[in-house]
Amino acid sequence: MRLEGRTAIVTGAAQGLGEAIAAGFLAEGARVVLADLDEGLARATSSRLDASGERVWAAALDVRSRDSIERVFDATSSRWGGVDVLVNNAARTVMRPFFEVEEREWDDVLAVNLRGVLFGCQIAGLHMRERGWGRIVNLTSLAGQAGSQIMGAHYSASKAGILALTKVAARELASNGVTVNAIAPAAISGPTMDTLPPERVEALARSIPVGRIGRPNEVAGAAVYLASEEAGYVTGATLDVNGGQLMR
């Protein structure tokens, strides 16, 4: 119960990694807000994770909007007294060849994946700084570390930006009891992997040193650690969860 008594907001929590992280937090005793653009799906996920609704609730959130993020923070504070943990997980993935990426799509992917993380870090940072304790966890990607022709230039660029933004926010908040870290997953089973042909997934698994695709709960475990009291001396770091695809 490493997160007992803590309140967390997880963005993009209706499915995939966000749902897995929310489930991991609940298992460790936290109260969790499932914040997602698809409020209906978030509600369904909320009911599945905690039918009583005592420790989880769904909230509509568009991370492209600062006002939307502030509304979720205000509602959470009114309901549970404050926010201890923010996981910036919401992301848009568009698998597009390099020369086919268009201006509007580029702007929207960057708005969701990077601008949303900036707003989240700013709003959470001010809130947590006043409370003297907090944890911010940003989901980046192997694509942001090594580049990816499969995931798209806009996705890779946005995830690379999160790496730098995490360090900037970490330095800004380090003296206030607030840590800011990133998790960089690689190939993890879930909605995105499900869009790939089975033969490509099999080939990808063979190329990974550990010999398999990652599991969502393995990313969730990393998030639980970074959100815990034990991680108080870890900030500005990126935790790789990639099966050995990138070793540093």
N, C-alpha and C positions, 0 to 999 in steps of 0.2 A: 504493500500500500504506500508506495513512494510519493504519490501525489494526493494523498488524502487531505481534504480541506482546500485544495487548490481549484481554481476555476480557469478553464481553458476555452479559447475560441480556436476552432480549426476551420480554415477556409477551404472551399472545394471538398466538403466532407460528406457529400451525399453518396459517393461511391469511390472505388479504387483506393489509392493510398490514403486519401483523407479519411475515408471510413475506417480503414485499418488503424490509423493513428488514433482516431476518436475511440475506437474499441479498446486499444491499448491503454489509453488514458483512463477510461472508465474502469478497466480491470485493476488499475493502480489506485483507485479511490477518488479520482477527480470528478468534478462536474464539468460537462462539456456542451458547448454550443456548436451545433452543426450548421455552419454558415455556408450557403451555396446559392448560386444563381437560380437553380431549379429548386424552389422551396418545396414543391410537392414531393419530389424525390427525397429531399432532406427529411421531410416529415415521415415518410415511409421508413427511411433508414433509422430515424430516431425511435420509432415504435419498435423496430426490430431489435435495436440495441438495448432499449430500456422501456418496456411496455408501461411501467409505472409513471414515467415522465418526471421522476423526482430529481434525477441527476443529468438529464439530457433534454435539450429542446432544439428545434430547428428555427433558423432565421434566414430570411431572404437577404442576399448580399451580392452586390455587383462591385468587385474590387477595383474596377476602373473609376469608381466614384468615391471621393473622399467623404462626402456626406453619407453615403451608404455605410461605409465602415464606421463612421462616428455614431450612426444610429444604432448599429449592433453593439458597439462598446457601451453606449449609454443604456440600452435596454438590458444588457448583461449586468451592468453595475447596479441598476435598479432592482433586478431580480435576485442577484447573488452577492451584491456588495463590492464588486470589483473584478478585475481581470488579472490573473497571475501569469498566464501563459498564452502566447499567440503562436499558432503555426500557420505560416504563409504557404499554403499548399496549392491554392487555386491556380490553374494554368490552362492555357489553350495550346493544343498541339495540332499543327497542320503539316503533314508530310508532303512537301512541295519541292521539286527540283530547283536548284539555285537560280537558274535563269527564268523561272516562271513565277518567282515571288513578286507580287504586285504591291504598290504603295499602300493601299487601304488595308490589305491583309497584314503587311509588315507592321503598320501602326497599331492594329488591333491586338496582334500577338504581343507586341511590346507593352501595350497598355495593360493587358491582363497580367502578363508574366513578370514584368519589371516595375512598371508604374504602380501597380497594385501592391507590390512588396514595399516600395518606398512609402506609400501612404500608410500601410499597415505598421511599418517600423516607426514612423513618425508619431502616429496616434497612440500606439501601444507604448512607445518610449516615454512620451510625456505622462501618460497614465501611470506607468510602472515607476517612473522616477519619483513621482510624488509619494508612492507607497513604499519606496525604498527596497523593492524586491521585484524581480520579474525575469521571465524567460521568453525569448523570441527565437523561433526555429524557422528558418527559411528553406524551402525545398528547391534545390538547384538540380543539376543533372550531370552525368558524365558528358553529355553533349555540350555542356557549357565549359567543360575542362579540356576536351579534346576536339570539339567540333564534330558534327554529324551530317553526312550527306542524306541520311535517311530521314532524320527528324526535321530538317529544314533549317535554312540559315537564320531565319527570324527566331525560331525556338532556341537554337544554339546561342545566338547573340544575347537573347534575353536571359538565359540561364547563366551565361558568363557574367553578365551585369550583376546578377544576384551575388556572385562571389565577392565582387568588389564592394557592393552596397552593404553586405554583411559585415565586412571589416570596418567600414566607415561608421556604421551604426554601433558596432561593438566598442570602438574607441570612444564614441560620444557618450555612451551610457555606462562604461565600465566602473566608474567611481560611484555610481548610484545603486549598486546592487543588482544591476540588470545585465544579463548576458545575452549575446546575440550570436547564434551559430547557424551553420548550414549543414544540410545532408545532401549528398550527391549520389542518388541511386543510378544504376545502369538499367539493365533489362530486368524488369519486375513484372510478374504475371498480373494481368488486370485488363481494363478496358482498352488501353492503347495496344498492348500486345495481342489482344483478341482480334484486332483489325488486320494483322499480318497473316499471310498464308502459313499453314502448319509446317511446310518444308523450310520456310525461312526461319521460323522459330527454332526448329530442330537444328538447323545449321548454326544459328546464333548460339544456342546452348553448347554446341560442340566447341565453339571458339572461345568460350569462357573458361578460364583456368580451373574453377571448381566444377565445371562440367554440367551446369544446369542454370535455368532461369531463377532469378531471385523471387522470394515470397514477400507479400505485403507486410506480414507480421515482423519480418526482419528489419524493414524500414521503421515500422512502428516501435520496435524495441530501441532503436537508436534515438527516436524522438522522445521516448519516455526517459531515457538517460539524460538527454540534454535539457529536459524540462525539470529534472529532479534537483534536490538540494545537493546531491553528490557532485553535480557538474558545475558548482559555483566557481571553480578555478579554470573553467574552460570557456573562452569567449573569443570571437573572431575566427573560429576554427571551422573547417569543413570536414565532416565525417563521411568517408567514402563507403558506400554499400554497393559494391560492384562485382563481387565474385573474383576479384583479381584482374579485371580488365584494364585498370589503370593503377599502377603501383608507384607510390611517391616516397 
